[in-house]
Amino acid sequence: MKRKLSVVLSSLLMATMLTACAGSSTSQGNQQPAADKPAQAKPADDSKTYTLKIGMVVTEKDPMYLGAMEFKKNVEERTEGKLKVEVYPSSQLGDTKDIMEQAKMGANVAAISDAALMSEIVPEIGVLAAPYVVDNYEEAEKLVTSDLFKEWYGKVSTSGYRVLSFNWYQGARHFMTNTLVEKPEDLKGLRVRTPGSPIFTDSINAMGANATALAWGEVYPGLQQKVVDGCEAQYPAIVGARLYEIVKYIAKTGHFQLMSPLVIGNKFFESLPTDMQQIVLEEAESAGTFASDQTLNGLAANEEEMKAAGVTITEVDITPFKEASKSVYEKNNLVEAKAQVDALLGK
C-alpha cells in the first residue's frame, strides 16, 4: 500500500514539474534575450540649455558689439532659445587676454580677439597684425577667407581654442597724439599705447615711438595722467572711448587693418550638440560680415564727429612709415608668411 502511494505521489510530482517547465519555457520563448535587443538611441534632452558669454573691450556703440548682438539674435532664434548668448562690452569680462584664458580652461565665454594675440598660438597668423601687410578691407577679407589663412587659424584647436570666424573688421588703425605727426621722426620719444603683443610692440617701436603696453580700458586715464603720450587705434574704438576729448591730432597712417576673430574654447564648443555647433559657426561668419559693414558704413561719420570735437585729422605720406616698419617681418619670422600673402593678393 505504501509502495503504491509512493508511486502515485512521484507521478504527481513529476507531472507538476513538467507543467512548470513547459510554462517557463513558453514564457522565455516569447521574450528576446537582453543581449540581442536592438540598441535604442538615447532620446535628446530637449530641456537642456546652454549659455555663451561674449566679451569685448569696446563699448556698446562699437560695430563689434552690434555684430555680437546680431549673432545673439540669430543663434537664439535658430536654436529656439536652447543656446542663450550674453554680450558684455567695455571689458566687463576682463581684457581680451583674460577672456581667452577663461575660454581655454573650458569656461562658456568667447572673445573678439586679434591676430597679434592669436600669433602667440600660431605664429603665421601674426602676419595679419604686421604693418601694411594689407592696404584695405577688401584685401584683408580676401586673406582671412582664403584656404591659406583658414589652415593657419585651424591650428589653434591644438591649443584649446576654436576660431568661429575671422572676418570681424574693426577698421584701419592710426596714430592719435597731442603733437602733430607727419613722419616717423615725429614719433620719436613719444610713449604710444599698444595692446602689448610682441608684434604690435615691435611695429610701433620700428616706426619711431616707444611702445607702451596698456589695457584698452586704461587708455583714457592714461592719456589724462600722461602715462602715455598717445595711442594707435581704429576710428570706432576712438569714438566709443571718447578719446577725442583729450587728444588733439590723428595721423592717418593706417598701419594696421584690424580684422578680428571671434574665439571660443574647444571644451565648451565640443560640449554643444553637433547641430548647435554648426549654427554657431554659420552665424559667427554672418555676424562678422554684419559687423564689418557697420564699421565701413560708419567711418565717415566717425571722422566728422571727431573733427567737430576739435581733433585735427591729417592725411600723411605712408611711404616712410612702410619703410621704417619693414624690419618687423624678419624680426618676427614672418618673411615667408608675408611672401605667401603677397602671392595670394597678387602683390
C-alpha positions in Angstrom: 0.0 0.0 0.0 2.8 2.3 0.9 4.6 1.4 -2.3 1.5 2.3 -4.4 1.1 5.6 -2.6 4.8 6.5 -3.2 4.4 5.8 -6.9 1.3 7.9 -7.2 3.0 10.8 -5.3 6.0 10.6 -7.5 3.9 10.6 -10.7 2.0 13.7 -9.4 5.3 15.5 -8.6 6.7 14.7 -12.0 3.6 16.0 -13.8 3.7 19.2 -11.8 7.4 19.7 -12.6 6.8 19.1 -16.3 3.9 21.5 -16.4 6.0 24.2 -14.6 8.9 23.6 -17.0 6.6 23.8 -20.0 5.2 27.1 -18.7 8.6 28.5 -18.0 9.9 27.5 -21.5 6.9 29.1 -23.2 7.4 32.3 -21.3 11.1 32.6 -22.1 10.4 31.7 -25.7 8.2 34.8 -26.1 11.0 37.1 -24.8 14.1 38.3 -26.7 17.3 37.8 -24.7 18.6 41.2 -23.4 21.9 40.9 -25.3 20.1 40.5 -28.6 17.8 43.6 -28.2 18.4 46.3 -30.8 20.2 49.4 -29.3 17.9 52.3 -28.8 19.1 55.8 -29.4 19.2 57.9 -26.3 16.4 60.5 -26.5 17.7 64.0 -26.9 17.4 66.2 -23.8 15.3 68.9 -25.3 15.1 70.7 -22.0 18.9 71.3 -21.8 20.1 74.8 -22.4 23.5 76.4 -22.8 24.8 79.9 -22.3 27.6 81.6 -24.2 29.1 84.9 -22.9 30.8 87.1 -25.5 33.3 89.7 -24.1 35.0 92.6 -25.7 36.9 95.7 -24.7 35.0 98.1 -26.9 31.7 99.9 -25.9 28.1 99.3 -26.9 28.5 101.9 -29.7 31.1 99.8 -31.4 30.3 97.7 -34.6 31.8 94.7 -32.8 29.1 95.0 -30.1 26.4 95.4 -32.8 27.7 92.3 -34.6 27.7 90.3 -31.4 24.1 91.3 -30.8 23.2 90.2 -34.3 24.9 86.9 -33.5 22.9 86.6 -30.3 19.6 87.3 -32.1 20.1 84.7 -34.9 21.6 82.0 -32.7 18.8 82.2 -30.1 16.2 82.1 -32.9 17.7 79.1 -34.7 18.3 77.1 -31.5 14.8 78.0 -30.2 16.4 79.5 -27.1 18.4 76.4 -26.2 21.7 78.4 -26.7 21.4 81.7 -24.9 24.0 84.4 -25.8 25.0 87.2 -23.5 27.1 90.1 -24.7 29.5 92.0 -22.4 31.1 95.2 -23.7 33.7 97.6 -22.1 35.9 94.9 -20.6 33.2 93.6 -18.3 34.6 90.1 -18.5 38.2 91.3 -18.4 40.7 92.2 -21.0 40.9 90.2 -24.2 43.7 88.0 -23.0 41.8 87.3 -19.7 38.8 86.1 -21.6 40.9 83.9 -23.9 42.5 82.2 -20.8 39.0 81.6 -19.4 37.9 80.1 -22.7 40.9 77.8 -22.9 40.1 76.4 -19.4 36.6 75.5 -20.6 34.5 78.5 -19.5 31.4 79.3 -21.6 33.0 82.5 -22.9 34.1 83.9 -26.3 36.2 86.9 -27.2 36.6 89.4 -30.0 40.3 88.8 -30.2 43.0 90.0 -32.6 45.7 88.5 -34.9 48.6 89.7 -32.8 47.3 87.8 -29.8 46.5 84.7 -31.9 50.0 84.8 -33.3 51.3 83.8 -29.8 49.5 80.4 -30.5 50.1 80.1 -34.3 52.9 82.4 -35.4 51.8 82.7 -39.1 48.6 84.4 -38.0 50.7 87.3 -36.9 51.3 88.4 -40.5 47.8 89.9 -40.4 48.9 92.0 -37.4 52.1 93.2 -39.1 52.2 96.7 -40.6 51.0 97.3 -44.1 50.5 93.6 -45.0 47.1 94.6 -46.5 46.1 98.0 -47.6 42.3 97.9 -47.1 39.3 95.9 -46.0 39.0 94.1 -49.4 42.5 92.7 -49.2 42.0 91.8 -45.5 38.8 90.0 -46.3 40.4 88.1 -49.2 43.2 87.0 -46.9 41.1 85.8 -44.0 38.7 83.9 -46.2 41.5 82.1 -48.1 42.4 78.4 -47.7 45.8 79.6 -46.6 44.6 81.6 -43.7 42.0 79.1 -42.7 44.7 76.4 -42.5 46.7 78.7 -40.2 43.9 79.5 -37.8 42.6 76.0 -37.8 45.8 75.0 -35.9 44.7 76.9 -32.8 42.5 73.9 -31.9 45.5 72.1 -30.6 46.0 74.8 -28.0 42.4 74.6 -26.7 40.7 77.2 -28.9 38.3 77.3 -31.8 38.0 80.3 -34.2 34.4 80.6 -35.0 35.1 83.2 -37.8 37.9 85.6 -38.6 36.0 88.3 -40.5 35.2 91.0 -37.9 36.6 94.2 -39.4 37.3 96.9 -36.9 38.9 99.4 -39.2 42.4 100.9 -40.0 44.5 101.9 -37.1 46.0 105.4 -36.9 48.2 107.3 -34.5 46.4 109.6 -32.1 48.6 112.1 -30.2 48.8 115.6 -28.7 51.6 116.7 -31.1 51.4 116.8 -34.9 52.7 113.6 -36.5 53.6 113.7 -40.2 56.6 111.4 -40.5 58.2 108.6 -38.3 60.7 111.1 -36.8 57.8 112.9 -35.2 57.0 109.9 -33.1 60.5 109.9 -31.5 60.3 109.9 -27.8 56.5 109.6 -27.6 55.1 106.8 -25.4 52.4 105.3 -27.6 50.0 102.8 -26.1 49.8 99.3 -27.6 47.9 96.1 -26.5 51.3 94.6 -25.6 51.6 91.7 -28.1 55.1 91.4 -29.4 54.3 92.1 -33.0 52.4 95.3 -32.1 55.2 96.4 -29.8 57.9 95.8 -32.5 55.8 97.6 -35.1 55.3 100.8 -33.1 58.9 100.8 -32.0 60.0 100.4 -35.6 58.0 103.4 -36.7 59.8 105.6 -34.1 57.6 105.6 -31.0 58.2 104.0 -27.6 55.5 101.3 -27.4 53.9 101.1 -24.0 51.6 98.3 -23.1 48.3 99.3 -21.5 44.8 97.7 -21.3 42.3 99.5 -23.5 40.1 100.4 -20.5 43.1 102.3 -19.1 43.9 104.4 -22.2 41.7 107.4 -21.3 43.0 107.9 -17.8 46.5 107.0 -19.1 46.4 109.9 -21.5 44.9 112.2 -18.9 47.6 111.4 -16.4 50.4 111.5 -19.0 51.2 107.8 -18.5 51.2 107.7 -22.3 51.5 110.5 -24.9 49.3 108.9 -27.5 47.8 105.7 -28.8 47.1 104.0 -32.1 43.6 102.7 -32.7 40.7 102.4 -35.2 38.0 105.1 -35.5 35.1 103.2 -33.9 37.1 102.4 -30.8 38.4 106.0 -30.5 34.9 107.4 -30.8 33.4 104.8 -28.4 36.1 105.6 -25.7 35.7 109.4 -26.4 39.4 109.8 -26.7 38.8 112.8 -28.9 38.1 114.7 -25.7 41.7 114.6 -24.6 43.8 114.1 -27.8 44.3 116.8 -30.5 45.7 115.0 -33.5 45.1 111.9 -35.6 47.7 111.0 -38.3 46.0 108.7 -40.8 48.8 106.1 -41.2 46.5 103.1 -41.5 49.4 100.9 -40.4 47.2 98.0 -39.3 43.9 96.8 -40.9 42.3 95.3 -37.8 40.4 92.2 -38.9 39.5 90.2 -35.8 38.3 86.7 -34.9 35.5 85.5 -32.6 37.3 82.9 -30.5 35.8 80.3 -28.2 37.3 77.4 -26.1 37.3 74.0 -27.6 36.0 72.4 -24.5 32.8 74.4 -24.4 32.4 74.3 -28.2 32.6 70.5 -28.2 30.1 70.3 -25.4 27.4 71.6 -27.7 25.3 69.3 -29.8 26.6 68.9 -33.3 23.7 70.8 -34.9 24.2 73.6 -32.5 27.9 73.8 -33.3 27.1 74.2 -37.0 24.6 77.0 -36.2 27.3 78.8 -34.1 29.8 78.6 -36.9 27.4 79.8 -39.6 26.1 82.7 -37.5 29.6 83.8 -36.4 30.5 84.2 -40.1 27.3 86.0 -40.9 27.7 88.3 -37.8 31.3 89.1 -38.8 30.1 90.4 -42.1 27.3 92.4 -40.4 29.8 94.0 -38.0 32.3 94.8 -40.8 29.5 96.5 -42.8 28.7 98.6 -39.7 32.3 99.6 -39.4 32.7 100.6 -43.1 29.4 102.4 -43.2 30.3 104.4 -40.0 33.8 105.6 -40.8 32.9 108.9 -42.4 30.5 109.8 -39.6 33.2 108.8 -37.0 35.7 111.2 -38.7 33.1 114.1 -38.8 32.3 113.6 -35.1 36.0 113.8 -34.2 36.6 116.9 -36.3 33.5 118.6 -34.8 35.1 117.9 -31.4 38.2 119.8 -32.4 40.6 117.0 -33.5 42.9 117.8 -36.4 43.0 114.8 -38.8 45.8 114.7 -41.2 46.5 112.7 -44.3 50.2 111.6 -44.3 52.5 110.1 -46.7 52.6 106.5 -45.5 55.7 105.5 -47.6 58.3 106.4 -44.9 56.2 104.5 -42.3 56.1 101.5 -44.5 59.9 101.7 -45.0 60.5 102.1 -41.3 58.4 99.0 -40.4 59.9 96.5 -42.9 62.2 95.1 -40.3 59.2 93.7 -38.3 58.7 90.8 -40.7 62.2 89.5 -40.3 62.3 90.1 -36.5 59.1 88.1 -36.1 60.0 85.3 -38.6 57.2 86.3 -40.9 59.2 86.8 -44.1 57.8 83.5 -45.6 54.3 84.2 -44.5 54.5 87.7 -46.0 55.6 86.2 -49.3 52.7 83.8 -49.3 50.2 86.6 -48.6 51.7 88.8 -51.3 51.3 85.9 -53.8 47.7 85.4 -52.7 46.9 89.1 -53.1 48.9 89.4 -56.4 51.4 91.9 -55.0 
